[in-house]
Amino acid sequence: MSEATPGALAPPAAVAALMARRFRGYLPVAIDVETGGFHPATDALLEIAAVLIDMDSDGTLKRDVTHDFHVQPFEGGRLDPSSLSITGIDPFHPLRPALPERDALQRIFREIRHAVRAYGCRRAILVGHNAAFDLSFLNAAVARAQVKRNPFHPFSCFDTATLAGAALGQTVLAKAVTVAGLEWDPGSAHNARYDAQRSADIFCLVCNRLRDSHQAAEERARELGWWSVAAGPPEEPGADEPPLEAEFPPQRER
């Protein structure tokens, strides 16, 4: 289920420019998936949540809207009973409002593309707790469902387990959230929406604590002539990913 508003409004131009500079033209989006196992090629994707990241006028990052969906297991998708016992998901419950993989991905990607354009970024970059897991399942589902307009960088990501381990001394999400002074509800864990929101909170908290470091590095980059505030972050020759619009020109959403 998607939330309406705050993120539906375009950010002020100055804030958009700050966000585009903050992560070299990439827009961080927190993703969490709940699955039927640990193997992305064979195990079913059952839930997906995306949390957009917003920014205040002073550069402070904060969690924005969440978009999340239950997903129907793809035909032949493996469902490991031990995984289902951890998540508590009944994939075939008659009241479960699940969508086909392709539909769920397209709906989430549409919202992310809107945000990427609103902030003047090139692409989205996945934020996740043990992010390689989420990215591998996302990429596998994209390929399986033949989704053409994937806004995410195909292999780069921000791992909040790594960030929390470095900044807070904890790599388990529940412990990192707790020592950070945020609330943690054990009864909501292993829910894609909840875990994505807590991962977004950790990401914002760590990045905000590093703001002085980032500002010093940004000043050094200007001294080196890499870019100017007026011009924004450059598109380096041979950059690893082209702008999103280079692949997918703006179209009317259907």
C-alpha positions in Angstrom: 0.0 0.0 0.0 1.3 3.4 -0.9 1.0 6.6 1.2 -0.1 9.8 -0.4 1.6 13.2 -0.2 4.5 14.4 1.5 6.8 13.0 -1.2 4.3 13.7 -4.0 5.1 17.4 -3.7 8.2 18.7 -5.6 11.0 19.8 -3.3 12.2 23.4 -3.4 14.9 23.9 -6.1 17.6 24.6 -3.5 16.8 21.4 -1.6 16.7 19.4 -4.8 20.2 20.7 -5.7 21.5 19.8 -2.2 20.1 16.2 -2.5 21.5 15.8 -6.1 25.0 16.8 -4.8 24.9 14.8 -1.6 25.3 11.4 -3.2 26.9 12.2 -6.5 23.6 12.4 -8.4 22.1 9.3 -6.8 18.8 9.4 -4.8 18.9 7.0 -1.8 15.8 4.8 -1.5 15.4 2.3 1.4 14.2 -1.1 0.2 13.3 -4.2 2.1 12.0 -7.5 0.7 10.5 -10.5 2.5 11.0 -13.7 0.6 10.4 -17.4 0.5 14.1 -18.2 1.0 17.6 -17.1 0.4 18.1 -17.8 -3.3 16.9 -15.0 -5.6 16.8 -17.0 -8.7 14.5 -19.7 -7.3 12.8 -18.3 -4.2 9.6 -16.3 -4.2 9.5 -12.5 -3.5 6.6 -12.1 -1.1 6.7 -8.4 0.1 8.5 -5.3 -1.1 8.7 -1.9 0.5 10.3 1.3 -0.6 10.9 4.3 1.6 11.8 7.6 0.0 14.4 9.9 1.6 13.8 13.6 1.9 16.0 16.5 2.9 15.5 19.7 4.9 16.8 23.0 3.6 19.9 22.7 5.8 20.8 19.3 4.3 19.4 17.1 7.1 18.1 13.8 5.7 14.8 12.4 6.9 12.4 9.6 6.1 9.6 10.4 3.7 6.7 8.3 2.3 6.6 4.6 2.1 5.2 2.5 -0.8 4.8 -1.3 -0.1 3.0 -4.2 -1.6 2.3 -7.9 -0.9 3.6 -9.9 -3.9 2.1 -13.1 -5.4 4.7 -15.9 -5.6 5.8 -16.4 -9.2 4.9 -19.6 -10.9 7.3 -22.3 -9.6 8.8 -20.0 -7.0 10.2 -21.9 -4.0 8.7 -21.3 -0.6 11.0 -22.5 2.3 8.9 -23.4 5.3 11.6 -22.2 7.7 11.6 -18.7 6.0 7.9 -18.5 6.2 8.0 -19.3 9.9 10.3 -16.4 10.5 8.2 -13.8 8.5 4.8 -15.2 9.4 3.7 -14.8 5.9 1.0 -17.1 4.5 1.4 -16.5 0.7 -2.0 -18.0 -0.2 -4.2 -16.5 2.5 -7.5 -15.6 0.9 -7.5 -12.1 2.4 -3.9 -11.3 1.4 -4.0 -8.4 -1.1 -1.1 -9.5 -3.2 -0.1 -8.3 -6.7 1.8 -10.1 -9.4 5.6 -9.3 -9.3 5.5 -7.1 -12.4 2.6 -5.0 -11.2 4.1 -4.5 -7.7 7.5 -3.5 -9.2 6.1 -1.2 -11.7 4.0 0.6 -9.1 7.0 1.1 -6.8 9.3 2.1 -9.6 6.9 4.7 -10.9 7.0 6.5 -7.5 10.8 6.2 -7.4 11.2 7.7 -10.9 9.0 10.6 -9.9 11.3 11.3 -6.9 14.5 10.9 -9.0 13.2 13.5 -11.4 12.0 15.8 -8.7 15.4 15.9 -7.1 17.3 16.2 -10.4 19.2 13.0 -9.8 20.5 10.5 -12.3 19.3 7.3 -10.7 18.1 5.8 -7.4 20.5 3.8 -5.2 19.3 1.1 -2.9 19.6 1.5 0.9 19.1 -1.7 2.8 20.0 -3.7 5.9 22.3 -6.3 4.4 21.6 -4.5 1.1 23.2 -7.1 -1.2 20.4 -9.5 -0.3 17.6 -7.0 -1.1 19.3 -5.9 -4.3 19.8 -9.5 -5.5 16.2 -10.3 -5.1 15.1 -7.0 -6.7 17.3 -7.6 -9.7 16.1 -11.2 -10.1 12.5 -10.1 -9.9 13.1 -7.3 -12.5 14.7 -9.8 -14.9 12.0 -12.5 -14.3 9.1 -10.0 -14.8 10.9 -8.3 -17.7 10.5 -4.9 -16.2 12.2 -2.4 -18.5 12.3 0.8 -16.4 14.3 -0.1 -13.3 15.5 3.2 -11.7 18.1 1.6 -9.4 21.8 1.3 -9.9 22.3 -2.4 -10.8 25.1 -3.2 -8.3 26.0 -0.2 -6.0 24.1 0.2 -2.8 24.3 1.6 0.8 24.3 -1.1 3.4 22.9 0.1 6.8 24.4 -3.0 8.5 27.9 -1.6 7.5 27.0 2.0 8.4 25.5 1.0 11.8 28.5 -1.3 12.5 30.9 1.6 11.9 28.9 4.4 13.6 27.0 2.5 16.3 28.9 -0.7 16.9 25.9 -2.8 16.1 25.1 -4.7 12.8 21.8 -6.2 13.8 19.0 -3.8 12.8 17.0 -4.1 16.1 20.1 -3.5 18.2 21.3 -0.6 15.9 17.9 1.1 16.2 17.8 0.6 19.9 21.3 2.0 20.7 20.6 4.9 18.3 17.8 5.9 20.7 15.0 5.0 18.3 12.0 2.9 19.0 12.0 -0.8 18.0 8.9 -3.0 18.0 9.8 -6.7 18.0 6.3 -7.6 16.9 6.7 -5.6 13.7 10.0 -7.1 12.6 10.3 -9.1 9.4 7.7 -6.9 7.9 9.0 -5.3 4.7 7.4 -1.9 5.5 8.6 -1.7 9.1 12.2 -3.0 8.3 12.5 -0.6 5.4 11.4 2.4 7.5 13.9 1.5 10.3 16.7 1.0 7.8 15.8 4.5 6.4 16.0 5.9 9.9 19.4 4.4 10.5 20.7 5.7 7.2 19.5 9.2 7.8 20.8 9.2 11.4 24.3 8.1 10.3 24.5 10.4 7.3 23.3 13.4 9.4 26.1 12.7 12.0 28.6 12.7 9.1 27.4 16.1 7.8 30.5 18.0 8.9 32.7 15.4 7.2 30.7 15.6 4.0 30.9 19.4 3.9 34.6 19.3 4.3 35.0 16.7 1.5 32.6 18.8 -0.7 34.8 21.8 -0.2 37.9 19.8 -1.0 36.2 18.6 -4.2 35.5 22.2 -5.2 39.2 23.1 -4.6 40.2 20.2 -6.8 38.0 21.6 -9.6 35.8 18.5 -9.7 32.6 20.6 -9.7 31.1 23.9 -8.6 27.9 24.6 -6.6 26.4 26.4 -9.6 27.1 23.5 -12.0 26.3 20.7 -9.6 28.0 17.3 -9.6 29.5 16.6 -13.0 28.6 13.7 -15.3 32.1 12.2 -15.5 33.2 10.8 -18.8 32.6 7.0 -18.8 30.5 7.2 -15.6 29.3 3.8 -14.5 25.6 4.6 -15.0 24.0 7.1 -17.5 21.3 9.5 -16.3 17.9 7.8 -15.8 16.4 10.1 -18.5 19.0 9.1 -21.0 17.5 5.6 -20.9 13.9 6.5 -20.3 12.7 9.9 -21.6 9.8 11.3 -19.6 6.5 9.7 -20.5 2.9 10.2 -19.5 2.3 7.8 -16.6 -0.6 5.4 -17.3 
